[in-house]
Amino acid sequence: YLLGTERAITTDAPESVLITRLESASAPGSWMLSLVNVTSSPTRPLRTIVPVHDIHVSVRLPEGRETPAYRHAGAFPAADSGATGAVIEYAAGVVSIKIPLIAEFLSLRFDPVR
């Protein structure tokens, strides 16, 4: 509503994937993109999280933060999250990320290039 038609984060992920961009208080200029998958089977209590495949996320950076002034600095969890296959592109103030798989959650860290 407040941003009009411009969104800081756009995605083709289902609404059951919650996405947040967090600035680091301890490392100025660094930020995290966290994705939480709450897609589940229809039974309650939840017994199964349904993995989400092949999603795209674009993050529009704040004014004054040029790309590619950032580098992908790591992912958690890396072993089974699919993050190792994530494709990250930087262009015109936007970070575009293609993520092959999110099981339960994924966090990607970005640090400024110094």
C-alpha positions as CSV (number, residue, x, y, z in Angstrom):
1,Y,0.0,0.0,0.0
2,L,2.6,2.6,1.0
3,L,5.0,1.6,-1.8
4,G,2.4,1.9,-4.5
5,T,3.2,-0.5,-7.4
6,E,6.9,-0.7,-6.4
7,R,7.8,-3.5,-4.1
8,A,11.2,-4.0,-2.4
9,I,10.9,-7.8,-2.8
10,T,9.1,-9.6,-5.6
11,T,8.7,-13.4,-6.1
12,D,6.9,-16.1,-7.8
13,A,7.0,-18.3,-4.6
14,P,3.6,-19.3,-3.2
15,E,2.2,-17.2,-0.4
16,S,3.2,-19.9,2.0
17,V,6.9,-18.9,1.6
18,L,7.6,-16.0,4.0
19,I,10.4,-13.7,2.8
20,T,12.2,-11.0,4.9
21,R,15.2,-8.8,4.2
22,L,17.1,-7.9,7.3
23,E,19.9,-5.3,7.7
24,S,22.8,-6.3,9.9
25,A,23.3,-4.3,13.1
26,S,26.8,-5.7,13.7
27,A,28.1,-5.5,10.1
28,P,27.1,-2.2,8.5
29,G,26.0,-2.6,4.9
30,S,25.5,-6.4,5.2
31,W,22.1,-7.9,4.9
32,M,20.3,-11.2,5.0
33,L,17.4,-12.6,2.9
34,S,15.5,-15.2,4.9
35,L,12.8,-17.5,3.4
36,V,10.6,-19.7,5.6
37,N,8.5,-22.4,3.9
38,V,5.3,-23.1,5.7
39,T,3.7,-25.1,2.8
40,S,2.3,-28.2,4.4
41,S,0.0,-31.1,4.0
42,P,-3.6,-30.5,5.0
43,T,-3.4,-32.6,8.2
44,R,-3.1,-31.0,11.6
45,P,-0.9,-31.1,13.6
46,L,1.7,-30.5,10.9
47,R,3.7,-33.6,10.1
48,T,5.1,-32.8,6.7
49,I,6.5,-29.6,5.1
50,V,6.1,-29.7,1.4
51,P,9.3,-28.5,-0.3
52,V,9.0,-25.6,-2.8
53,H,11.0,-25.9,-6.0
54,D,12.3,-23.4,-8.6
55,I,11.4,-20.0,-7.3
56,H,12.7,-16.6,-8.2
57,V,13.2,-13.7,-5.8
58,S,14.2,-10.1,-6.8
59,V,15.3,-7.6,-4.1
60,R,15.4,-3.9,-5.0
61,L,18.2,-2.3,-3.1
62,P,17.8,1.0,-1.3
63,E,18.8,4.2,-3.2
64,G,22.6,4.7,-3.2
65,R,23.4,1.0,-3.0
66,E,24.8,0.2,-6.4
67,T,25.1,-3.3,-7.7
68,P,27.3,-5.3,-8.0
69,A,28.5,-3.7,-4.7
70,Y,27.5,-6.9,-2.9
71,R,28.7,-10.4,-2.9
72,H,26.9,-13.6,-1.7
73,A,28.6,-14.4,1.5
74,G,26.9,-17.7,2.5
75,A,23.8,-19.6,3.1
76,F,22.2,-21.5,6.0
77,P,21.4,-24.4,5.9
78,A,23.7,-25.1,3.0
79,A,23.8,-28.9,3.1
80,D,20.2,-29.8,2.1
81,S,18.6,-26.4,1.3
82,G,19.4,-26.2,-2.4
83,A,21.2,-23.0,-1.8
84,T,24.4,-24.4,-3.3
85,G,22.5,-24.4,-6.6
86,A,21.1,-20.8,-6.2
87,V,21.9,-18.5,-9.1
88,I,22.4,-14.9,-8.1
89,E,22.6,-12.0,-10.5
90,Y,23.2,-8.3,-9.9
91,A,21.9,-5.5,-12.2
92,A,20.6,-2.0,-12.0
93,G,20.0,-1.9,-8.2
94,V,18.3,-5.3,-8.1
95,V,19.6,-8.7,-6.8
96,S,17.8,-11.5,-8.7
97,I,18.0,-15.0,-7.1
98,K,16.9,-18.3,-8.6
99,I,16.5,-20.9,-5.9
100,P,16.1,-24.6,-6.9
101,L,14.7,-25.8,-3.5
102,I,13.5,-24.6,-0.1
103,A,12.8,-27.3,2.4
104,E,11.9,-25.6,5.6
105,F,14.0,-22.4,5.5
106,L,16.9,-20.7,3.8
107,S,18.9,-17.6,4.7
108,L,21.3,-15.9,2.3
109,R,23.8,-13.4,3.5
110,F,25.1,-10.5,1.3
111,D,28.1,-8.4,2.2
112,P,29.3,-5.2,0.6
113,V,32.3,-5.4,-1.7
114,R,35.0,-3.2,-0.2
